[in-house]
């Protein structure tokens, strides 16, 4: 799979060999993590792209909805569970802080972006470089700074995947959506709906 490939949710899960139910997946692969993002106007988290598409600022995730927290957007995003183990926010945060302090190399993160219901784009491999907490609507949220890797190789348990970008930035989501709508989700050369690529 190459950055820019358009895939279905099922193909994405098949690629990662797991049913992706959450947006943050620390150390999902042997030596990489996976995040699911969205830049759509109605997205639940405030992810953004900076530095001409080379940097992703990813927002951490909320506490799960429960009887005690019927509105997760009203409480701080959690670092740890009630039992004391780190949440996905906490795991990514610790990895970023450890990198910043020189204790480890930056974590590699595969990024998938939701374009539309059932339509995803593989955005490539990023380095997790920094993390912090900031105030947002009277609560604390996590922010993670990831930088696009131009050439990376990822080894998982059974295959070697070469992720080589032929571009050096993310294509803005509004451009991806406009192209999808314009071409009705089909290749403009052969009309296929499979193996599409931005």
Buried (B, 14 or more C-beta within 10 A) or exposed (E): BEBBBBBEBEBBBEBBEEEBEEBBBBEBBEEBBBBBBBBBEEEEBEBEBEEEBBBBBBBBBBBEEEEEBEEBBEEBBBBEEEEEEBBBBBBBBBBBBBBBEEEEEBBBBBBBBBBEEEBBBBBBBBBBBBBEBEEBEEBBBBBBBBBBBBEBEBEBEEEEBEBEBEEEEBBEBEEBBEBBEEEEBEEEEEEEEEEBEB
